[in-house]
Amino acid sequence: MRSAHVPPLAGDPDRYASDDVLVHRLHFARGVSTALAAAVVVGAIAWRQRRRRAAELQSEVTRRTREADEARALLEVIVDNVPASLVVLDRDWRVVQANRTAERVHGAALVVAPASRR
């Protein structure tokens, strides 16, 4: 029976051990670099989504502010033109706000508190 011929190991047998260490180090470096690349991609996606969401929120704030200003202006027109005398008082019974009818009816006696004016 003839045994399979195994060529003798060429060179230093410690070379193979150092090759294993090198392979492990390269594998580790590949894993770290892959993880870093993935982290950069995830970070970039998150940053882009955050910017997009911030822009959406800013747009929403602008829209709602405009709507609130329009509603306030409409309310002021209604309050100023209502035929009834409307007067808003604070806790100390000082006039905070009054409509035009109240100013016509009560005249100079109706003074809006300076700290409360807009």
Backbone as CSV, one residue per row, in Angstrom:
resi,resn,N_x,N_y,N_z,CA_x,CA_y,CA_z,C_x,C_y,C_z
1,MET,0.832,-1.170,0.000,0.000,0.000,0.000,0.874,1.230,0.000
2,ARG,0.511,2.062,-0.823,1.319,3.246,-1.021,0.675,4.415,-0.286
3,SER,1.403,5.169,0.501,0.851,6.315,1.222,0.948,7.546,0.342
4,ALA,0.009,8.432,0.587,-0.004,9.665,-0.189,1.230,10.462,0.149
5,HIS,1.770,11.038,-0.859,2.988,11.797,-0.648,2.635,13.182,-0.124
6,VAL,3.165,13.523,1.019,2.969,14.840,1.602,4.280,15.580,1.461
7,PRO,4.239,16.716,0.773,5.506,17.427,0.602,5.991,17.948,1.942
8,PRO,7.229,17.979,2.138,7.753,18.500,3.399,7.467,19.995,3.504
9,LEU,7.289,20.449,4.730,7.021,21.862,4.969,8.247,22.672,4.589
10,ALA,8.012,23.634,3.793,9.130,24.464,3.373,9.256,25.627,4.328
11,GLY,10.401,25.938,4.715,10.646,27.093,5.561,10.385,26.819,7.027
12,ASP,10.221,27.876,7.723,10.060,27.820,9.181,8.627,27.424,9.550
13,PRO,8.428,26.444,10.433,7.070,26.076,10.840,6.359,27.206,11.601
14,ASP,7.095,28.125,12.203,6.460,29.245,12.908,5.804,30.227,11.922
15,ARG,6.182,30.125,10.661,5.586,30.997,9.640,4.083,30.802,9.564
16,TYR,3.616,29.577,9.659,2.189,29.299,9.577,1.451,29.867,10.787
17,ALA,2.089,29.798,11.932,1.483,30.378,13.139,1.367,31.882,12.980
18,SER,2.389,32.546,12.454,2.317,33.988,12.270,1.310,34.340,11.181
19,ASP,1.124,33.459,10.174,0.109,33.688,9.155,-1.286,33.647,9.780
20,ASP,-1.533,32.757,10.736,-2.821,32.689,11.422,-3.095,33.985,12.184
21,VAL,-2.083,34.511,12.839,-2.242,35.769,13.564,-2.559,36.885,12.586
22,LEU,-1.860,36.894,11.458,-2.108,37.904,10.438,-3.534,37.797,9.895
23,VAL,-3.988,36.576,9.647,-5.345,36.372,9.144,-6.352,36.887,10.168
24,HIS,-6.135,36.583,11.429,-7.049,37.054,12.475,-7.051,38.576,12.570
25,ARG,-5.873,39.165,12.461,-5.792,40.630,12.517,-6.493,41.271,11.331
26,LEU,-6.303,40.715,10.144,-6.975,41.248,8.959,-8.493,41.085,9.070
27,HIS,-8.921,39.933,9.582,-10.348,39.706,9.774,-10.929,40.722,10.764
28,PHE,-10.205,40.965,11.842,-10.629,41.947,12.844,-10.692,43.354,12.224
29,ALA,-9.656,43.709,11.456,-9.620,45.036,10.820,-10.768,45.197,9.832
30,ARG,-11.062,44.130,9.059,-12.190,44.180,8.142,-13.505,44.387,8.889
31,GLY,-13.655,43.686,10.006,-14.875,43.827,10.800,-15.032,45.228,11.359
32,VAL,-13.933,45.791,11.868,-13.977,47.141,12.423,-14.273,48.156,11.328
33,SER,-13.611,48.020,10.193,-13.841,48.987,9.111,-15.261,48.876,8.570
34,THR,-15.805,47.677,8.501,-17.188,47.501,8.058,-18.147,48.143,9.051
35,ALA,-17.899,47.940,10.340,-18.744,48.538,11.368,-18.674,50.061,11.316
36,LEU,-17.490,50.601,11.111,-17.343,52.062,11.010,-18.066,52.600,9.778
37,ALA,-17.934,51.902,8.665,-18.623,52.347,7.444,-20.136,52.305,7.648
38,ALA,-20.626,51.250,8.286,-22.062,51.158,8.556,-22.515,52.279,9.481
39,ALA,-21.705,52.582,10.485,-22.052,53.662,11.422,-22.109,55.013,10.706
40,VAL,-21.191,55.248,9.792,-21.186,56.499,9.032,-22.435,56.594,8.153
41,VAL,-22.802,55.506,7.506,-23.987,55.508,6.647,-25.243,55.740,7.477
42,VAL,-25.358,55.037,8.596,-26.524,55.212,9.470,-26.574,56.637,10.008
43,GLY,-25.422,57.172,10.396,-25.369,58.553,10.882,-25.791,59.551,9.821
44,ALA,-25.346,59.330,8.591,-25.711,60.241,7.497,-27.214,60.179,7.213
45,ILE,-27.768,58.991,7.241,-29.210,58.844,7.012,-29.989,59.521,8.134
46,ALA,-29.567,59.295,9.372,-30.250,59.913,10.519,-30.148,61.427,10.458
47,TRP,-28.992,61.952,10.079,-28.799,63.398,9.991,-29.717,63.987,8.918
48,ARG,-29.796,63.295,7.770,-30.654,63.779,6.688,-32.128,63.754,7.109
49,GLN,-32.546,62.694,7.789,-33.934,62.607,8.254,-34.219,63.682,9.306
50,ARG,-33.248,63.948,10.169,-33.420,64.990,11.184,-33.576,66.360,10.540
51,ARG,-32.755,66.639,9.532,-32.874,67.920,8.819,-34.215,68.043,8.115
52,ARG,-34.653,66.960,7.478,-35.946,66.965,6.792,-37.076,67.206,7.796
53,ARG,-37.016,66.539,8.949,-38.054,66.705,9.968,-38.033,68.120,10.536
54,ALA,-36.833,68.679,10.734,-36.728,70.054,11.232,-37.345,71.035,10.236
55,ALA,-37.120,70.809,8.955,-37.710,71.674,7.923,-39.230,71.538,7.919
56,GLU,-39.723,70.304,8.077,-41.175,70.099,8.136,-41.774,70.808,9.345
57,LEU,-41.106,70.691,10.499,-41.617,71.341,11.711,-41.588,72.859,11.578
58,GLN,-40.527,73.387,10.974,-40.442,74.836,10.783,-41.567,75.309,9.869
59,SER,-41.843,74.550,8.832,-42.937,74.882,7.918,-44.271,74.851,8.661
60,GLU,-44.447,73.859,9.522,-45.679,73.743,10.303,-45.824,74.924,11.263
61,VAL,-44.733,75.318,11.905,-44.772,76.473,12.812,-45.141,77.735,12.050
62,THR,-44.546,77.917,10.883,-44.847,79.090,10.056,-46.319,79.103,9.648
63,ARG,-46.818,77.951,9.216,-48.220,77.855,8.797,-49.163,78.151,9.956
64,ARG,-48.887,77.559,11.118,-49.773,77.766,12.268,-49.690,79.188,12.801
65,THR,-48.513,79.784,12.747,-48.368,81.177,13.173,-49.177,82.088,12.264
66,ARG,-49.096,81.832,10.951,-49.874,82.619,9.993,-51.371,82.458,10.252
67,GLU,-51.807,81.220,10.493,-53.217,80.972,10.780,-53.654,81.678,12.067
68,ALA,-52.809,81.643,13.092,-53.141,82.314,14.357,-53.215,83.823,14.163
69,ASP,-52.292,84.389,13.386,-52.318,85.826,13.105,-53.582,86.211,12.334
70,GLU,-53.960,85.378,11.366,-55.179,85.651,10.594,-56.417,85.576,11.493
71,ALA,-56.452,84.577,12.366,-57.593,84.434,13.278,-57.652,85.609,14.255
72,ARG,-56.484,86.035,14.747,-56.423,87.172,15.665,-56.892,88.452,14.969
73,ALA,-56.465,88.643,13.746,-56.873,89.835,12.993,-58.378,89.825,12.742
74,LEU,-58.923,88.666,12.384,-60.367,88.558,12.170,-61.121,88.844,13.464
75,LEU,-60.637,88.295,14.568,-61.283,88.537,15.857,-61.241,90.018,16.234
76,GLU,-60.113,90.662,15.967,-60.013,92.098,16.266,-61.010,92.904,15.433
77,VAL,-61.165,92.552,14.164,-62.137,93.239,13.300,-63.543,93.045,13.846
78,ILE,-63.860,91.812,14.234,-65.202,91.531,14.767,-65.439,92.285,16.066
79,VAL,-64.464,92.209,16.992,-64.619,92.877,18.295,-64.711,94.389,18.115
80,ASP,-63.902,94.964,17.246,-63.931,96.418,17.038,-65.221,96.887,16.383
81,ASN,-65.851,96.040,15.596,-67.037,96.457,14.861,-68.357,95.969,15.447
82,VAL,-68.300,95.230,16.540,-69.541,94.779,17.164,-70.233,96.002,17.795
83,PRO,-71.536,96.091,17.695,-72.221,97.285,18.213,-72.274,97.345,19.739
84,ALA,-71.897,96.289,20.427,-71.915,96.299,21.890,-70.586,96.822,22.424
85,SER,-70.634,97.407,23.594,-69.437,97.911,24.252,-68.751,96.738,24.948
86,LEU,-67.522,96.444,24.541,-66.760,95.345,25.140,-65.528,95.900,25.844
87,VAL,-65.391,95.552,27.115,-64.261,96.011,27.915,-63.693,94.804,28.648
88,VAL,-62.373,94.629,28.584,-61.694,93.544,29.289,-60.952,94.156,30.464
89,LEU,-61.176,93.578,31.660,-60.561,94.086,32.888,-59.592,93.049,33.440
90,ASP,-58.557,93.519,34.150,-57.656,92.587,34.815,-58.161,92.327,36.237
91,ARG,-57.377,91.642,37.057,-57.803,91.297,38.419,-57.983,92.515,39.308
92,ASP,-57.274,93.579,38.978,-57.371,94.817,39.774,-58.410,95.774,39.189
93,TRP,-59.250,95.296,38.324,-60.332,96.059,37.705,-59.817,97.192,36.819
94,ARG,-58.612,97.013,36.297,-58.099,98.003,35.342,-58.479,97.550,33.937
95,VAL,-58.721,98.515,33.076,-59.087,98.202,31.699,-57.842,97.705,30.964
96,VAL,-57.963,96.520,30.404,-56.857,95.923,29.657,-57.076,96.119,28.157
97,GLN,-58.324,95.979,27.732,-58.640,96.116,26.319,-60.085,96.578,26.188
98,ALA,-60.339,97.359,25.156,-61.701,97.838,24.897,-61.885,97.982,23.394
99,ASN,-63.112,97.775,22.937,-63.368,97.935,21.507,-63.751,99.391,21.207
100,ARG,-63.923,99.693,19.934,-64.216,101.073,19.510,-65.539,101.583,20.077
101,THR,-66.519,100.714,20.131,-67.819,101.129,20.675,-67.660,101.538,22.134
102,ALA,-66.887,100.781,22.911,-66.661,101.127,24.319,-65.949,102.465,24.423
103,GLU,-64.995,102.730,23.542,-64.288,104.009,23.569,-65.230,105.163,23.230
104,ARG,-66.160,104.940,22.260,-67.122,105.987,21.923,-68.115,106.222,23.066
105,VAL,-68.585,105.131,23.674,-69.591,105.244,24.735,-68.998,105.850,26.008
106,HIS,-67.821,105.358,26.419,-67.249,105.776,27.697,-66.278,106.945,27.556
107,GLY,-65.849,107.211,26.364,-65.002,108.375,26.094,-63.663,108.331,26.795
108,ALA,-63.232,109.510,27.240,-61.913,109.677,27.848,-61.797,108.956,29.181
109,ALA,-62.905,108.616,29.813,-62.859,107.932,31.104,-62.304,106.513,30.949
110,LEU,-62.336,105.978,29.758,-61.857,104.622,29.512,-60.377,104.696,29.139
111,VAL,-59.528,104.299,30.065,-58.086,104.338,29.826,-57.549,102.919,29.939
112,VAL,-56.882,102.465,28.913,-56.284,101.117,28.915,-54.994,101.181,29.707
113,ALA,-54.809,100.206,30.607,-53.603,100.156,31.451,-52.360,100.058,30.572
114,PRO,-51.351,100.929,30.789,-50.168,100.956,29.912,-49.402,99.645,29.862
115,ALA,-49.284,98.928,30.977,-48.511,97.688,31.001,-49.204,96.593,30.202
116,SER,-50.478,96.741,29.950,-51.238,95.708,29.261,-51.345,95.943,27.767
117,ARG,-50.944,97.113,27.299,-51.059,97.410,25.855,-50.110,96.548,25.054
118,ARG,-50.515,96.292,23.819,-49.653,95.506,22.917,-48.731,96.410,22.170
